[in-house]
């Protein structure tokens, strides 16, 4: 490439292919050009792969290589690009070591001085020619190509001995393609020091003396003769060869035609002395004026000096050229070095150039540097000096706030507002560039965020719930973006985002519900142990996890049990309607939350009867007494009232019968059972049957119940006394009082008091009386003659 500006590198576009069809980006991985070139000189387009160059300098780096990296997001490959910088005519020729020219023989056609020049370009661009100008230029000739100076012997105005002439010498390079040639010029002083022919002397024109030469010391002898006449030398003056100023006092002494150095030379003070000597012989008509040049050669005896540096303030990510002001009185070229700092960030682009380039500083990596600059001269031995100065890196807003996590996950119990989760971000910049403000990028009225500074550059974003969330009825998972933005001036702010997910946690705030309660069922009492009774108990809890897990229980009865998971009710004991016709349990439904919540409901089991119990006579032994005059069809016993049955319904309906008796025929004919009542169907006759003994049977269709019955018939006065004879005839003797007449006997089938007989006399005229045993005695003294017989009635 040429060295012009903004050139696409010979149309070079690095191109890589990817069989996956991925998007390829390009970057410079290794750059040998970076020693002298920056990204401003060589730039690679990351998308197109085009390489642009700007302001290359062949004289600085004629060739360099780049390693270009192609990256598809996962895989790498590389290629090497070699850059060869073509020369352009961008350097002006310059003169080298221009000194005073001394002409010792003005009549000689030979060159007396060669002008040296150099051009850093190469080829035709580095070719140049010489010319000269000035009022005295016609006295001299200069070779167009070599720069050799000669006396112009054909000139009308010949140089005069002892005279000084000033000539401007120009050097031009070769113009290319119509461009204007570059040129430089220098002033050359020419001294005509030709020896007078009347003197046969040849003193030295130039002497070189090291500045540290020991003094006093002999320099040269000026004792000459002119023919037979001695020559006398006189030191007229000593001048500064650079400034032509008279030097007085000076370090030279002429004694007896001998020149001595009598005081110390100092190259840094005066590097060239011109000693003006006047020669004359005893014949005053011949004299000679001569200048002798003393070149003081430098000895490296002065340490370079560096001007102190104040603390620098350098903005990060910028480039700043810092001049280092140093000097060396030895006038030796100085080299500049920098230490104790990164070499890629603190650079002397040219070791001989006193400009320190400071670039690519990153305050966040290092906020200040102590720079050591060492200046070395090129003498022998090498002398050096150093200074230290501080560079403070000032902040630029070049760091994006960084979250310490790419995603955040938090949770909050339902029905509660306030703090949920914190996000944290840091910014390595300073002051407002490093201050962070959090905000919610996703529109929401549910959450808010407040910013809290924890330390310098480290901030917390406290995310709060604005209002309580109900887990059962509202959204349970919220995902939103939180932005961390620094507080740099508007238009310069940087930001980053993170993803926040908040889970609303279920709180055990909803009690489980027993559905369709209360529960009622009727089943036969004959169910076996472990038989399913009811499977309609259902519970519901809208919550999740342990808060929504439910379990059933009951502790009201040991006859039933409930499955804790399914809620199915089964028998846990023997069911007996007669002992427990109805079982009522309290069902508990509770969840596993903390604290657990519950619901209760009743379950009623009504047992349906089966005929599993016999009829039972309430009086197992029935003893009754009935008067023998009990009316036929009288209800002797209400058997239904005398029997019970633990069963109900049809199982408690009984039929009755007489199954045994001591006088079966009499019982069976005496009694009948109608509608649960024992009726008398034949009159009692105490005198015939005094006791009825029999067994009563109650039958419910399956089971039999028995009772022993004993009826005692009580006597009634239903039989008249009957005399043994219908009439009695007794004889008594007359005239006897209280005479036994006779005894009548009456008998009574009744019993008890009813058979007790009382005799009553009637129609006896009170002439007799009768005792309780039927003995009749007289109560009158009869006279047969008066009453021969007496009839009366005895009533029993």
Buried (B, 14 or more C-beta within 10 A) or exposed (E): BBBEEEBEBEEBEBEBEBEEEEEBBBEBEEBBBBEBBBEEBBBBBEEEBBBBBBBBBBEBBBEBEBBBBBBBEEEEEBBEBEBEBBBBBBBBBBBEEBBBBBBBEBEEEEBBBEBBBEBBBBEEBBBBBBBBEBEBBBBBBBBEEEBBBBBBEEBEEBBEBBBBBEBBBBBBBBEBEEEEBBBBEBEBBBBBBBBBEBBEBEBEBBBEBEBBBEEEEEBEEBEBEBEEBEBBBEBBBBBBBEEEEEBEEBBBBBEEBBBBBBEEBBBBEBBBBBBBBBBBBEEEEBBBBBBBBBBBEBBBBBBBEBEEBEEBEBBBEEEBEBEBEBBBBBEBEBBBEBEEBEEEBBBBBEEEBBEBBBBBBBBBEBBBBEBBBBBBBBBEEEBBBEBEBEBEBBBBBBBBBBBEEEEBEBEBBBEBBEEBBBBBBBBBBBEBBBBBBBBBEBEEEBBBBEBEEEEEBBBBBBBBBEEBBBBBEEEBEBEBEBBBBBBBEEEEBBBBBBBBBBBBBBBBBBBBBBEEBEBEEEBEBBBEEEEEBBEEBBBEBEBEEEBBBBBBBBEBBEBBBBBEEEBBBBBBEEBBBBEBBEBBBBBBBBBBBEEBBBBEBBBEBBBBBBBBBBBBBEEEEBEBEBEBBBEEEEEBBEBBEBBBBBBBEEBBBBEBEBEBBEBEEBBEEBBBBEEBBBBBEEEBBBBEBBEBBBBBBBBBEEBBBBBBBBBEBBBBBBBEBBBEEEEBEEEBEBEEEEBEBBBBBBEBBBBEEBBEBEBEBEEBEEBBBBEEEBBBBBBBEBEEEEEEEBEEEBEB
